[in-house]
Each structure stands twice: as C-alpha cells, then as structure tokens.
C-alpha cells in the first residue's frame, strides 16, 4: 500500500504584548493538527508567496491584526496524521511585532475558531497546545532574554 505524504511549509508568529502571548485555537477545519488545540497564528505558504507575506496574510485572517515587523527565529519539522492524511510540515518561526488592536478571527470557515492574548502565567499546560506552539513556549526564554538585552542597549 502506498502512503501519500503531503508536504506543507508554514510561517508562524510568536507575538508578545507585555507578558501575554498571542494564540489561536484550531477549528474543525484544521488540516494538520487536532481541533481544539491552542496554536500559533500563521499557516501555509502559498506557491510563489514569500514567507513573511504569508505570515502577514495569515495573521490578518486568523487574528485581524496587522504585522508590523518579523524576524526569523527558527525552523522545525513535524509529522502528523489527520483525516487519513500523513503530513510533513516545516514550520518557520518568526518573532513578530503587531500593530495594535484586539484579536478577532476574520476568516470564515478557516482553521482558527478563536484568537486571544494569553498571559504567560496561564500558558503552562503544553498538552493542550499544538507541537509548534509547544516548541514556541520553549523558545520564549531566549526570545524574552534577547528583548531585554535589546532594550538595555537602547
């Protein structure tokens, strides 16, 4: 039996506002990861689309927020199976700064059912997070340390 593996490259935002992290809850339309998990805003890069352009588009669709700046932090790969499809996902993680506003899901019938700023003190249960969101949590100490260093140098 031939097993078909679909490949997907995605761009994800690690966006902080003070001590809060922007997260999106996956809907039933999520193609790769289990619905109900908390995930990073972002998603698949369309053919010919630049990763930061995809990040900006996905942020607007999933949170209603506009990207102000992005810096590539890391890349990771994941394997997943959903709805009988095997996935090979490459995730590009960006430290993202956003223009102000409250998160609102703007895409109809998309992969996101909610977008919220979550206090870091409330983001402890990695079991309710997608693998990329859990990895982002492990990247946060380095990101926060870099942010403190940049502020000190100014």
Secondary structure in CASP SS format (residue, H / E / C, confidence):
PFRMAT SS
TARGET T0000
AUTHOR 0000-0000-0000
METHOD secondary structure of the structure
MODEL  1
X C 1.00
X C 1.00
X C 1.00
X C 1.00
X E 1.00
X E 1.00
X E 1.00
X E 1.00
X E 1.00
X E 1.00
X E 1.00
X E 1.00
X E 1.00
X E 1.00
X E 1.00
X E 1.00
X E 1.00
X C 1.00
X C 1.00
X E 1.00
X E 1.00
X E 1.00
X E 1.00
X E 1.00
X E 1.00
X E 1.00
X C 1.00
X C 1.00
X C 1.00
X C 1.00
X C 1.00
X C 1.00
X C 1.00
X C 1.00
X C 1.00
X C 1.00
X C 1.00
X E 1.00
X E 1.00
X C 1.00
X C 1.00
X E 1.00
X E 1.00
X E 1.00
X C 1.00
X C 1.00
X C 1.00
X C 1.00
X C 1.00
X C 1.00
X H 1.00
X H 1.00
X H 1.00
X H 1.00
X H 1.00
X H 1.00
X H 1.00
X H 1.00
X H 1.00
X H 1.00
X H 1.00
X H 1.00
X H 1.00
X C 1.00
X C 1.00
X C 1.00
X E 1.00
X E 1.00
X E 1.00
X E 1.00
X E 1.00
X E 1.00
X E 1.00
X E 1.00
X E 1.00
X E 1.00
X E 1.00
X E 1.00
X E 1.00
X E 1.00
X E 1.00
X E 1.00
X C 1.00
X C 1.00
X E 1.00
X E 1.00
X E 1.00
X E 1.00
X E 1.00
X E 1.00
X E 1.00
X E 1.00
X E 1.00
X E 1.00
X E 1.00
X E 1.00
X E 1.00
X E 1.00
X C 1.00
X C 1.00
X C 1.00
X C 1.00
X C 1.00
X C 1.00
X C 1.00
X C 1.00
X C 1.00
X C 1.00
X C 1.00
X C 1.00
X C 1.00
X E 1.00
X E 1.00
X E 1.00
X E 1.00
X E 1.00
X E 1.00
X E 1.00
X E 1.00
X H 1.00
X H 1.00
X H 1.00
X C 1.00
X C 1.00
X C 1.00
X H 1.00
X H 1.00
X H 1.00
X E 1.00
X C 1.00
X H 1.00
X H 1.00
X H 1.00
X H 1.00
X H 1.00
X H 1.00
X H 1.00
X H 1.00
X H 1.00
X H 1.00
X H 1.00
X H 1.00
X H 1.00
X H 1.00
X H 1.00
X H 1.00
X H 1.00
X H 1.00
X H 1.00
X H 1.00
X H 1.00
X H 1.00
X H 1.00
X C 1.00
END
